[in-house]
Amino acid sequence: MIPKTQAHPGLDRKLVQIPEWLNSFEPRRWLSSGHMQTIVGNFLPRPAFQLLTTAEAVEVDPSDGSRVLCHCHWQPEPVRSERLTVVLVHGLEGSSDSRYIRGIATRAWAAGMNVVRMNMRNCGGSEKLTPTLYHSGLSADVGAVVEHFSQKFTLQRVALIGYSMGGNLVLKLAGEWGCRFPLAAVATVCPVIDLAAGADALHEPANRIYEMHFLRNLMRRFLRKAALFPAIYRTEGIGPVRSIREFDDKIVAPCCGFRDADDYYYRVASARVVDRIAVPTLVLCAQDDPFIRLFPDTRDRLLANPHITFVETRHGGHCAFLGSSRGDDIHWAEAAIVRYVLHVTEDSSPCGSLPGAAATKLQ
């Protein structure tokens, strides 16, 4: 049994008892800084990934033939349909092979789950599978993947797990779907719920190293798309792109049907639909995350929804949460996410709910 911990006394709302699946997070020595957590977490070596994998390209938009590449790990056929299936969605410029995705896939498989590691459009070397770019509003792609494998294997329960940008996608889909079979649970790590706030935070001087990393990769990907589909994408006249906001304004918005960056950020933000989420949902974030920001009204919506458990730690950085435990148990968030989805789906049918919202801050 996971020991219960004490809630941080600074929480300005009525606290609920911290559930047994959630243990206290203590950062690894010398890694109490959010920047150190984020940087080290991105490069920390992991054990070799050894799961048997089946790759499948899933059609997500019949109108233009867009497909996304999924890497799947299925439990034995006699138990496959009844086992919980988790669909893992990576963050901006990540892929199904991102370290954190492989880490949580290994844990989920060991716990007896089916695992689908989904690539967003163009990610994981799949640029040829779609004529479109990818962006934070394509929640329907996640839904198409769920429906595809649910029909193929008669899956009874599916949980969505998303990191950062992938967190926005799965929360957005959960809000759009409400109570819809076979969705049983959602869990997110440092989700980009308010995109405008996150883009502006990335442009802060202390965060420019992250922004430039993302920009370099995004521009390289755009140039590859332009080379593959020269009739669709033009590189002339774009001019310099010095921020994520400029990239979204000059490239994402005009190529994906938005008026400008502000229109894009508003229309795709899961903040607009989190109040409609109707399945057990975990939102896990850190106070020292360098570039994830929540607007006050978004925080209020999260806390007001009785289906959402909002957990905020003092430390953890962006999608890192490198704890004081040894070995692979250093990855605290991955272990917490797996415990959470097991806990909320163990005795529930799809679209079940948890009694009462939880708002928790941990030391």
N, C-alpha and C positions, 0 to 999 in steps of 0.2 A: 504494500500500500504506500502510495506517495504521501509524505507528511504534509499536513496542512501548515500554511504559513500565515503570518500576520499581514494585514493590509497596511499600506503606507498611511500614516496619520494625516497627511496633507490632502487626502482626497476630499473634495468639498461636496460629496454626495453621500447619501446613506449607503453603507457598504453591506455587501452580502458576504456570507462565509465563503472563503476561497475554496473551490472544489478540490477534491482529492487528486484529480489528474494533474493539477498544476503545482509544481514545486518552485521554491524561490530561486531566482536567477542571481548568481554571484559571478561577476566577470572574472576571467582568468587574470592572474597577476600580471601587472603592467599593461593590461588592456582595458582599463576603465574609461578611456577616451573613446568617444563615438567614432572619431576618425581612425584611430588605431584598430578598433573592432572592424570597421568597414574594410580597411585596406588589408589587414592580415586575413580576415575571413575570406577575401577574394582569392588569396594565393595559398592558403594553408593546404598542404598535401593531404590526401585522403587515401584510404585503402583502395586497392584495385577494384574496379567495378566488374563484377563477375556474373551478373544475372543473364540468363538466357533470354534473348531479345527477338521479337518478331516485329518487323517494320511494315507499316501499311500507310499508304497515302489515302486520306479520307476527303471526299468531296464536300466542301463547305458552302459552295455557291454555284449551283447549276447554271446560272445565267451566263457566267463567264468561264466556267470550268475550273474555278479555283479549288486547289486541294492543299491540305496541310499534312505534314509528315508526322506520324505518331510511331513511337517505339513502345511496344507492349510486352508485358510480362504476365502470363496467364497461369492461374492455379490449375491443377488437374481438372479435366473436363467434368468428372462426376460432381464436383463441388463448385465449379466456376460460377454458375449463375447465382448461387445463394451467397457467395462471399461478397463482402464489400469491395467495390471497385473505386479506386481513387484516380482522378484525372489531374495530373500535375502540370501547371502552367508557369513558365519561367518569366523573368523580368525583361526590361528593355535591353536589347542586343544580347540576350542570353539565348539558350537553346535547350533542347532535351538532354544535352550532354553537360550542362552547367553543373558545377560541383555540388551545389545545394540540391539540385534536382536529382542527381544520382544518389546523393546521401539519403534523402528522404525516401526515394524509391526502394533502396535497400532495406530500410527500416520497415516500410509498409509491406513489402514482400515477406519479410521475416515474420511479420505479425499475421500473415495469412491472407493478405489482400491481393486482388488483381491490381496491376499498376499500368496506367497509360501515361507515358511521358509525351506530352503534346508540344510540337513546335508551332509557334505562331507563323503566319504566312511569311515566307522568305527566309525564315530562320533555320538553322541547322543545315545549311547548304541546299535549301529547297526553293531558291529563287525562280527556277524554271517551272514550278508547279502552279504559279498564279501570275497573271499580268498586273496585279495590283500591288501596292505597298501594304505594309501592316501598320495598324495604329491602335490606340487605346479604346476604340469604340467597337471593336469586332467581337463583342460578346457572343454573337450568333455563331461564330466559328466554334466556340467551346460547346455551345448547345448542339451543333451539328455532330461534333465528335461524340458527345454523350448519347445522342439518339442513334448514331450509327452502330456503336458497339453494344448498346442496350438491345437493339433489334437483332443484331448478329448473334449474340450469346444469351439473350433473354435475361439480362442482368436485372436483379431485383433492387439493388441499392447502389447509388453512386454518390461519392463525395468529391467536391472540387477543392483543390489546394492551389493557391496562387501566391506568388512572390512579387512584390513591388508592382510593376505594370500588370503582371498577371493577376495580382490581387484585385486590381480595379476591374479586370475583365470578369473574374468569377463572381465578385460582389454585384456587378452590373447585371450579369445573367441571373443571379439569384433574385434580384429585385424585379427583373422583368418576368421571370417565371413564377414567382410566388410559390404556391404549393403545387408542384407538378412532378409526377412520377417520371423517373425513379430517383429524383434528387432527394438525398437524405441529410446532407450536411455540407457546410462550407468552412474552410479555414484559410486564413491569409496571414502572411508575414510582411510587415511594413508596406501595406498596400498604398498605392498612389491614388487616394480617393478624391482629393482636390488637385486636379492637374495644374491649374494655373498657379496655385501656391507652390507646388513642387518645382515647376519650371523656373519660377522667379527665385526660389531658394537656391537652385543649382547655379544661378548666375551671381550669387554672392561671392565676394573675393575668396573666402575660405573654402568654397566649393568648386572653384574654377577647374581644379584638376580633374574632378569627376565629370564636369560638363564637357571639357575638351576631349576626354576619353570617349564619352558617348558620341560627341559630334564627329570625331574622326571615323568611328565605326559606322555611324549613320550615313555619312557622306560617301564612304566607300561602298556601302550597300546600294545607295541610290545610283551611283555610277555603274555598278554591275547591272542593276535593273534597266538603266538607260541603254546599256550595250545589248541586253537581251531583247528589249522591246523599244527600239528606236522610234517607232511610229507613235508611241504613247508618251514617252518622256523626252524632254528637251533640257539639256544642261546649259544652253546659252542663255544669257540674260539674268541668271539667278543672282549673280554677284556674290560678295562675301557673305558667309553665314557664320556669325560669331557667337551664337547662343542657341540653346534648345528652342527658345521661343521663336527666334528667327527661322530656324529649320522648320518648325511647325507652321509658321506663317507663310514662308516662301515655297515650301515643298509639300508638306502633308496636307494643309488646307486645300490648296487648289487641285491637287491630284486626287483627293479623296472626298470632294464634294462639300467642303466647309467654306464659309465666307472668309474667315481669317483664323488666326490662332485662338483668339478669344471665343469665337463661335465654336471652334473645335473643342476647347477645354470645357466649355459649358455643356455641350451636347453629349460628350462621352463620359463625363464624370459619374462614377457610381454614387457619389454623394446625393444625386438627384433621386435615387431609387432605393437607398438603404432602408428607408422606412417601410418598404414593401416586402422586405425579405421575410420569409415565413418558414424557414428551416433553421435548425441549430447552426449558428455561425460564430466563428471565432475571429476576432480582429486583434492581432498581436503586433505591437509596435514599441518603440523605445523613445524615451524623452530626448536622448542625445543623438537620434538619427540625424545626420548632417543635412539632409535635404527633403525629408518628408514633413509636410505641414498640414495641419487640419484647421479649417475655419471653425470658429466657435459654433455656428449653427449645424455644421456637419457632426461635430462631437455630440451635440445635443441629440441629433437624430439617432446616432449610434447608441447612445445611452438610453434613449426612450424606447427602442425596439426590444421587446421582451425575448426575442429569439437570438439576440446578439450578445455574446460575451466579449467585452472590450477589456483587454489586458495591456497595461502600459508599464514597462519596466523603466527604471532610472537609467540603466546602461544597456548596451546592445548594439549600437550603431545601426547601419542599414543592412538588414537581412543577415546579420552575422551571429550575434548572441553566443559568443565564444565563452563558455563557462569554465568554472574551476575544476570540473571533473577531468579525469584522465582518459586517454585513448579517444575513441570515436565519440564517447559521451560528452566531449567538449562541446558538441553541437546541440545546445540546449533547446533551441526552437524546434528543430526537427523532431526530437524526442517528444516535446510537448504537443506538437501537432498530431503525431500518430496516436498518442494517448487520448487526445481530445476526440478525434473522429471515432476511435474505438468506443469511447465512453458514451457518446451521444447516439451512436447507431446500434449499440449492443442489443437493446430491447425495444427498439423503435422501428416503425415502418417508415417509408419515405414520406417526407413532409410532416414528420413529427416535430414537436417543439419542446423546449425546455421551459420550466416554470420560472418566470422572473428574469429580468435582465441582470447582468453582472458587470460591475465596473470595478476594476481592480488595478491598483498600482503596487508594484513590488519594489523592494529595495534593490 
